[in-house]
Amino acid sequence: MTGEGVVVVVPAELETGFLLAGVETVATASAGEAVEALDRIVEEGLPGVVAVYEPFLAEAPSERRGVYDASIAPVVVPLPAGLEERDVESHWGRISAMLSRAVGYHITFGPEGPR
């Protein structure tokens, strides 16, 4: 990471879309490469957000995921793999968990969304 902001750690085939959006990227070919890249970024301790392709993050060793969950500089968040999951409750649950982690306060959502 070059400084404050957002960086995404994604498979190479997704990199172009993020680059076109002006986001700093780290393209990786496997979960192992993603973990190595994420470890380097977290070690730098720069402020910002690191969004990691969720399937890669899910394959990281549990002790590494604990380090990423505890990191506040940068904040590490999962980047959902796609829209195949149409379950509204899990969608709002995911958003609630990310907000809770980011602001330190649990927010609940009703069936229609946030209140």
N, C-alpha and C positions, 0 to 999 in steps of 0.2 A: 504494500500500500504506500502510496506516495504522500499521504497526509490525510486530513479530515475529509470525510465523504463516504461514498459507498463503493464497495468493490464486490464483484460476484465471482464465485468459483463455480464454473460450469463445465460440462462436456464441450469439446471443441465445436461440435455441430450447433451449439446454442450461442456461441461467442459473438457471431456477427450481429445478431439482433441487439445484444446489449451494447456492443460498440456503436452501432447506429444510433442508439438512444443516448450515447455520450457517457456511458458508465464504464469505469475501469474494470477490466476483466482479468481473470486468470483461467486459461483453458487447460483442462486436465483430461487425460484419457481413461482414468480409473479412479476408484475410491481411494486407493493407496496414494496416488499422486495428489488427490484433493486434500487428504489428511496432511501430507508433507507440506503442501502450499499453505494450508490453514495454520499449521504449526508455526511456520515462518512469519505469517501475518500477525498471529496472536503474540508471538515473542516480541515483535516490534512495539506493541502496546500503544499504537497510535489511535487517537479517537476516531470514531466512525462506526460504520456498520459493514459487516461482511455477510452477504447472503450466499449460502452454500446450497448447491443442488441437493435437494433432500435425500434422494437415493444414495448419494455419496456419503452424506452425513450419517445416514442410518447404518452404513457399513463400517463406520469408524469404531475403533475399540471403545468399550464403555468408559474406561478411565479418561480417554481423550474427549469424549462427549461431555463428561463432567467438567473438564477444564474449559471447554467451549461454552457450556452453559453458565459457568461462573464468570466468564470474561466480561468486563465492562469497558475495556479499552483495547480492542474494539468489541462491540456487541455482535455476537454471532447468531444469525437467524437462519432457519431452513427456508429454502426457496422451493416451493411446491413443484413437483415434476410435471404437472399438467392438470387438466380439468376432468379427467376420467371419474373423479369422485364427485358425485352430485349430491351427497348428503349435506343438507343445509346445517344440521346440528353440528356436524364435525367441522364444517367451514367456520361457523361462528365460534366454536370451541377453540379452533386454531388461532383465530384472531384474538380471542380473549386471552389465551395463554401468552401470545406475543405482547399484547398491551400490558398485561400484568407484569411481565418480565421487564419491559421497557420503562414503565412508570412506577413500578413497585406497588401497584394497587390492583386488586382483582375487580374486573368489570364483568357483569353478567349480561346476557342477551336473551330476549324473548324470542318467540317463534318468528316475529316479523323483523328481527334485527336488534341493533342496540337501542337502549332506552336511556 
